[in-house]
């Protein structure tokens, strides 16, 4: 405890603060990169399970594409995976597909009116 008190009273306290902030920044960047790599690894596994026909993985992958989480947002790919999941029996995916089709039908009607 005396050591910390002496550091705070020291004439180099600004230097110690800068070093502490630098160490915190390095730690933060390292853990952010680690988290990002872990999420990408999970997404690759999700792709693998979805291609193997697992309905739950197909629904989760569709949500990723629908919302743009860790992948580029792509409604066409999301609809593809929702359709696969719906055919495999996922009720939530069926609901998402209905909303996709309703939105698409509304767009078509508005384009025809113009």
C-alpha positions as CSV (number, residue, x, y, z in Angstrom):
1,X,0.0,0.0,0.0
2,X,2.9,2.3,0.7
3,X,4.2,1.7,-2.8
4,X,1.0,2.9,-4.4
5,X,0.9,5.9,-2.1
6,X,4.4,6.8,-3.0
7,X,3.6,6.5,-6.7
8,X,0.7,8.8,-6.4
9,X,2.8,11.4,-4.6
10,X,5.7,11.0,-7.1
11,X,6.6,13.6,-9.6
12,X,6.2,10.9,-12.3
13,X,2.6,10.2,-11.7
14,X,1.6,11.4,-15.2
15,X,4.0,8.9,-16.7
16,X,2.6,6.1,-14.5
17,X,-0.9,7.0,-15.6
18,X,0.1,7.0,-19.3
19,X,1.8,3.6,-18.9
20,X,-1.3,2.2,-17.1
21,X,-3.6,3.5,-19.9
22,X,-1.3,2.1,-22.6
23,X,-1.4,-1.3,-20.9
24,X,-5.2,-1.2,-20.6
25,X,-5.5,-0.2,-24.3
26,X,-3.3,-3.2,-25.3
27,X,-5.3,-5.5,-23.1
28,X,-8.6,-4.2,-24.5
29,X,-7.5,-4.6,-28.2
30,X,-6.2,-8.1,-27.6
31,X,-9.4,-9.2,-26.0
32,X,-11.5,-7.6,-28.7
33,X,-9.6,-9.4,-31.4
34,X,-9.9,-12.7,-29.4
35,X,-13.7,-12.2,-29.1
36,X,-14.1,-11.4,-32.8
37,X,-12.1,-14.5,-33.8
38,X,-14.2,-16.7,-31.5
39,X,-17.4,-15.3,-33.0
40,X,-16.2,-16.0,-36.6
41,X,-15.3,-19.5,-35.6
42,X,-18.8,-20.0,-34.2
43,X,-20.3,-18.7,-37.4
44,X,-18.2,-21.1,-39.5
45,X,-19.5,-24.0,-37.4
46,X,-23.0,-22.7,-37.8
47,X,-22.6,-22.8,-41.6
48,X,-21.3,-26.3,-41.4
49,X,-24.2,-27.5,-39.3
50,X,-26.7,-25.6,-41.5
51,X,-25.3,-27.3,-44.6
52,X,-25.7,-30.7,-42.9
53,X,-29.4,-30.0,-42.6
54,X,-29.8,-29.0,-38.9
55,X,-33.0,-26.9,-38.7
56,X,-32.0,-24.9,-35.7
57,X,-28.6,-24.0,-37.2
58,X,-30.3,-23.0,-40.4
59,X,-32.7,-20.7,-38.5
60,X,-29.8,-19.1,-36.6
61,X,-27.8,-18.6,-39.7
62,X,-30.7,-17.0,-41.4
63,X,-31.0,-14.5,-38.5
64,X,-27.4,-13.6,-38.8
65,X,-27.9,-12.8,-42.5
66,X,-31.2,-11.0,-41.9
67,X,-29.7,-8.7,-39.2
68,X,-26.1,-8.5,-40.5
69,X,-24.5,-10.0,-37.4
70,X,-20.9,-10.9,-38.3
71,X,-21.8,-11.2,-42.0
72,X,-22.8,-8.8,-44.6
73,X,-26.6,-8.2,-44.5
74,X,-28.2,-10.2,-47.3
75,X,-32.0,-10.7,-47.3
76,X,-31.8,-13.1,-50.2
77,X,-29.5,-15.5,-48.4
78,X,-31.5,-15.0,-45.2
79,X,-34.6,-16.0,-47.1
80,X,-32.8,-19.1,-48.5
81,X,-31.8,-20.3,-45.0
82,X,-35.2,-19.4,-43.6
83,X,-36.8,-21.6,-46.3
84,X,-34.5,-24.5,-45.6
85,X,-35.3,-24.2,-41.9
86,X,-39.0,-23.9,-42.5
87,X,-39.0,-27.1,-44.7
88,X,-37.1,-28.8,-41.8
89,X,-40.0,-27.9,-39.5
90,X,-38.8,-24.7,-37.8
91,X,-42.0,-22.7,-37.0
92,X,-40.2,-19.5,-36.3
93,X,-38.5,-19.6,-39.7
94,X,-42.0,-20.1,-41.3
95,X,-43.1,-16.8,-39.7
96,X,-40.1,-15.0,-41.0
97,X,-40.7,-16.3,-44.4
98,X,-44.2,-15.1,-44.4
99,X,-43.1,-11.6,-43.5
100,X,-40.5,-11.7,-46.3
101,X,-43.1,-12.7,-48.8
102,X,-45.6,-10.0,-47.5
103,X,-42.9,-7.3,-47.8
104,X,-42.0,-8.5,-51.3
105,X,-45.6,-8.5,-52.4
106,X,-46.1,-5.0,-51.1
107,X,-43.1,-3.8,-53.0
108,X,-44.3,-5.4,-56.2
109,X,-47.8,-3.8,-55.8
110,X,-46.2,-0.3,-55.2
111,X,-44.0,-0.7,-58.3
112,X,-46.9,-1.7,-60.5
113,X,-48.9,1.4,-59.4
114,X,-46.1,3.8,-60.4
